[in-house]
Amino acid sequence: MRGLDRRSFLGVSAGALAAGLVSSAWAGRRAPGREPRGTFFTWHELRPGVHAAVDGSLGGNSLAVVSGSGVLLVDTKFPAFARALAREAAALGGKLTTIVNTHHHADHTGGNAVLNAEAEIIAHAQAAERIAGQLGQYAGMARGGPKQVEMERHGAEEVLTEAQAAAEAASAWTADDVTPDKSLSEWPHQLPFGEAEVTLHHFGAGHTDNDVVVHLPRANVVHTGDLCFHGLHPFFDPPGGATCRGWSESVARIIELCDGDTVVVPGHGELTDRTGLGAQKRYLDALWEHVSEEVAAGKSKEEVSAMRWGFMDGLGRDQLRPRAIGAVYDEVRGS
């Protein structure tokens, strides 16, 4: 853990329909909601001591695991919200001691510079290298952070003050401030954390080349990082190592960790279960199949990127659709 003298401070339309219904079914079974009352984030208690913050506009979904007097946090959202995230996670039952970054994207790692003085940050070795190279992006996000605060939320005034503090501190950040303390390269990795059973997996390149899946076998909860965009078009990042074929295989491996009662926390979108993972895999497989057919037919990247197929119906973030198609077009051509 860094010392306290450090600077503190980022396959078919039916399948898509099924994905949309899973979170509703889960909600009916467990009746999740805002808890504890009076929080900025919407926390859901998944199991005793296991809570998820699912807020689409505030960065990737986070997970808080309470064991003994400690709290493990999965992903740190945008810089503006990291302090509030840590404060509310600690209020669930302990002191924040450990953070896991599921991959290098800034909406999952933006809070690293804010929280590094109080917690050990763990990530894939390749993620650590990419995170170190994103210092300018984190600082820019922090400076724009106060504008991200939704003032109608509970406690927004305190969060705005925290976001302003991060914005002021950002000019002094260094690469060391954002880079994880511990880099992993061997998988699976058993992470000691009190009485909680935590296993970290990496199944190869998928959404990025450094995706980490956080599995709580005893609690029967999985945080997928951005290997699952539930009910949404996924974000493809070829420079970050994205590969449609590898992504599909990674999702298949996550499904193997699940049974009918597993709670799945996607990187983006509402809480789901293994059915949501199945919908994600069908999307990826259908995308590969359709793009491959158009490449074989001699269509240009521009022509194919403008297309839409039935398995895409009903999904959110349609602005990501052309990017996903274009990335897979290049992958098919390259293969």
Stockholm file with secondary structure:
# STOCKHOLM 1.0

chainA/1-335         MRGLDRRSFLGVSAGALAAGLVSSAWAGRRAPGREPRGTFFTWHELRPGVHAAVDGSLGGNSLAVVSGSGVLLVDTKFPAFARALAREAAALGGKLTTIVNTHHHADHTGGNAVLNAEAEIIAHAQAAERIAGQLGQYAGMARGGPKQVEMERHGAEEVLTEAQAAAEAASAWTADDVTPDKSLSEWPHQLPFGEAEVTLHHFGAGHTDNDVVVHLPRANVVHTGDLCFHGLHPFFDPPGGATCRGWSESVARIIELCDGDTVVVPGHGELTDRTGLGAQKRYLDALWEHVSEEVAAGKSKEEVSAMRWGFMDGLGRDQLRPRAIGAVYDEVRGS
#=GR chainA/1-335 SS CCCTTSCCCCCCHHHHHHHHHHHHHHHHHHCCCCCSSSCSSCEEEEETTEEEECCGGGSSCEEEEEETTEEEEECCCCGGGHHHHHHHHHHTTSEEEEEECSSSCHHHHTTHHHHTTTSEEEEEHHHHHHHHTTHHHHHHHHHHGGGGCCTTSTTHHHHHHHHHHHHHHGGGCCHHHHSCSEEECSSSEEEEETTEEEEEECCSSSSSSSCCEEEETTTTEEECGGGCBTTBCCCCCGGGTCCHHHHHHHHHHHHHTCCTTCEEECSBSSCBCHHHHHHHHHHHHHHHHHHHHHHHTTCCHHHHHTCCCGGGTTCBCGGGHHHHHHHHHHHHHHC
#=GC SS_cons         CCCTTSCCCCCCHHHHHHHHHHHHHHHHHHCCCCCSSSCSSCEEEEETTEEEECCGGGSSCEEEEEETTEEEEECCCCGGGHHHHHHHHHHTTSEEEEEECSSSCHHHHTTHHHHTTTSEEEEEHHHHHHHHTTHHHHHHHHHHGGGGCCTTSTTHHHHHHHHHHHHHHGGGCCHHHHSCSEEECSSSEEEEETTEEEEEECCSSSSSSSCCEEEETTTTEEECGGGCBTTBCCCCCGGGTCCHHHHHHHHHHHHHTCCTTCEEECSBSSCBCHHHHHHHHHHHHHHHHHHHHHHHTTCCHHHHHTCCCGGGTTCBCGGGHHHHHHHHHHHHHHC
//
